[in-house]
Amino acid sequence: MPGVKYSFKVRAYGTNASGKTKYSRFSPVKSQKAVVPAPSKISCKMSTGGTLVSWSKVAGASGYVIYRNGEAAKTVKASISSWKDPESYDSQTGMYWIDNYYIKAFKNVNGKRIYSKPTKTVNFRS
């Protein structure tokens, strides 16, 4: 589960000639925090009324945040049933503007949002 830190250790075992099980020592403890994967692709294109921003889906994501010029521009729920491809319109763009876009996926865990790393930034001239 994203946002949760997991720790583990392992050891080998085998059975000797007399049928008794023997165990090795445990390995050192390893810890890793579970994370939300980032969308792998992002693209932008001009569309009627603004810029169409598209990205790759992230399995299990609760939603996505679209960032324009370093600030959150829009939050989109992943559960919208009509989605075939994740995409959203940004109507806050203007002619001949250069905007920088990136996306972060998030997962809701115990009432908190756990965010992915951002996608690659796309510089788009409208």
Disulfide bonds with the S-S distance in Angstrom:
none
